[in-house]
């Protein structure tokens, strides 16, 4: 099926979702069987514009149409539903949908790219975030150290106003109680933050609290940046920060109006320009918090403040992202959110609730420490939402099968009026670790070059199985709570998923990923993760890198295949498994001393298969309480490999043996099957071994048929025979099990023959 292509534009900073001006008095005629011509002088529409036709005498004219040709005073509408329109001309209204150019762009997916305005096959081009800029100062350098939260700048980019390490003084009005709150409770920088608790009837237009700063010359700066957390919603015009020329907060020089903050109980980084603009004062002696108008929403509530700094218009601030990467797209270095700035010391953040003594920091497989050019870039700030699953952007329509995806494509350059230049990434910043791109039963969607920053999640899918068949290019989550939450788009293809210093695990089950990069995830038992089961499809990851996080954690009862896995500096182990089906690894390089961790071991037989493990040509099967490895030093004959089975815990006894499947045998009915294999033990009596065909697999073999290895350390050829009474397939296994002393011995299996009479 062919789809009509509509191209739309979305600019969160400059766009507008409101309905466009109605074109009334449009004369609609029908010059041919499938064309309707609408004549309106100066209609202002561009080729490809979308309108709603209404108000006509023809009932079926109340329909959305796509313009396919425009000249000075006409627009042409194609639609089979007008085929019977061969009567007299009618007059009606045309309501433009908008979104047809950067000058007429929508603001949001939620209220701009609505289901009424877009259709399968449409493309929504989204404005990119600003390009990276090098740090100021003499060199633009900073020092980065692997596994450290600290990035040390060569030159300070900001000026400290107050780090909130000691208590402020309450104003004379008596509206607030002031306390320095320790990091055990909450703090974004240092050991303390400032807590100001309002009474039951706070007053308007008074100074609530202040802090003497000593003399500060801030005349080189135009903004302040700080962290704020509020227990009650803050309305615009309620609170102001003031920089004062006296040491008691009584003589404001610079005011900064705190915007509306509808959400509560989350740290929020704010960067504010002073009221009226211009440079800050050259002789600041104190900082103060003022109420402006009535203090709506803060009665008996509190506000936290921390890490208050002065910054320049285009310079480093607490809302910036920071990296060693100079490129707008691509590169080997990822972008990090900032937790605090104190002179030349910048701390990297996980999600916004992360305390000053928590989180992961920088991760690399390269040189460390390294002093290099360092860059910052700014994000596109979304309207704040108030809950985890708050809809920062909501998908409201679905595409269709076979080329009818609705495409949301970030990274477009608004300086190109044609919309043809795509050279960046769209970093949407929720600011407060709430919010997401929300999907409910949306199918056949394309996303590309879109990152969520300081959000709850990149995509929140609240209905299992409804969000599926997506085609995803490069997407990412930075300092969020999760990447994909609940479930990713099922049965979908993802080119590249970038996960940086998020807090929780990234649920990746049920899709095909070409590449996943996970750095600094705080979840300790698996950053690349799935806990779903049942009807979840299998998962394939063609390349995965997990650094300084929880590695791979698989808690699902469905299979996963990971190719080209690299893990380094992960907490606990490279892979965490609670999956009895098995994790399949191909060409994995696991750098942790504990390669695989099994949760709840014992009688679960969880296992991880690793082919060409660590690039050695060795193949391993990790089990709870056991390991099976291909081996070249204990062969029965001189070529190839044997298999080494090593129980590592006394729990792997004869009731819970370590087991390797060595053959699937196709059997004919009523003919004797003979299976022979050479088996060796490393200790005569501490470990046991047997060759086994389990009973009940095929008619005629109702009970186990086995042969047990003698108590010596030599290769012995064990033989089992059985006669099925039906044709079918049986599995042959070898078992190794602990018998005595420490569980540190092994069994070797090599050279088998299978015949049937």
Secondary structure as UniProt FT lines:
FT   STRAND          7..10
FT   TURN            12..14
FT   STRAND          22..32
FT   TURN            33..34
FT   STRAND          35..39
FT   TURN            41..42
FT   TURN            47..48
FT   STRAND          50..54
FT   HELIX           59..61
FT   STRAND          63..70
FT   STRAND          74..78
FT   HELIX           80..82
FT   TURN            83..84
FT   STRAND          90..96
FT   HELIX           102..104
FT   TURN            109..112
FT   TURN            115..117
FT   TURN            120..121
FT   STRAND          123..127
FT   STRAND          133..134
FT   TURN            137..139
FT   STRAND          141..144
FT   TURN            146..147
FT   STRAND          150..153
FT   STRAND          159..162
FT   STRAND          169..170
FT   TURN            172..173
FT   STRAND          176..182
FT   TURN            183..185
FT   STRAND          192..198
FT   TURN            200..201
FT   STRAND          207..216
FT   TURN            219..220
FT   STRAND          223..230
FT   TURN            236..237
FT   STRAND          239..244
FT   TURN            247..248
FT   STRAND          252..257
FT   STRAND          268..273
FT   TURN            275..276
FT   STRAND          284..291
FT   TURN            296..297
FT   TURN            299..300
FT   STRAND          302..311
FT   TURN            313..314
FT   TURN            318..319
FT   STRAND          321..323
FT   STRAND          336..342
FT   TURN            343..344
FT   STRAND          345..348
FT   TURN            352..353
FT   TURN            356..357
FT   STRAND          370..373
FT   STRAND          375..377
FT   STRAND          380..381
FT   TURN            388..389
FT   STRAND          391..394
FT   TURN            401..403
FT   STRAND          406..412
FT   TURN            414..415
FT   TURN            417..418
FT   STRAND          426..429
FT   STRAND          436..439
FT   STRAND          445..448
FT   STRAND          450..453
FT   STRAND          459..461
FT   TURN            464..466
FT   STRAND          471..478
FT   STRAND          484..485
FT   STRAND          493..500
FT   STRAND          506..507
FT   TURN            509..510
FT   STRAND          512..513
FT   STRAND          516..519
FT   TURN            524..525
FT   STRAND          528..530
FT   TURN            534..535
FT   STRAND          539..541
FT   STRAND          544..547
FT   STRAND          552..554
FT   STRAND          560..563
FT   STRAND          565..568
FT   STRAND          575..577
FT   STRAND          583..586
FT   STRAND          589..590
FT   STRAND          596..598
FT   TURN            599..600
FT   STRAND          607..613
FT   TURN            614..617
FT   STRAND          618..623
FT   TURN            624..625
FT   STRAND          626..631
FT   STRAND          642..647
FT   TURN            650..651
FT   TURN            654..655
FT   STRAND          658..667
FT   TURN            669..670
FT   STRAND          672..681
FT   TURN            684..686
FT   STRAND          687..693
FT   TURN            695..696
FT   TURN            699..700
FT   STRAND          705..708
FT   STRAND          716..723
FT   STRAND          728..738
FT   STRAND          747..756
//
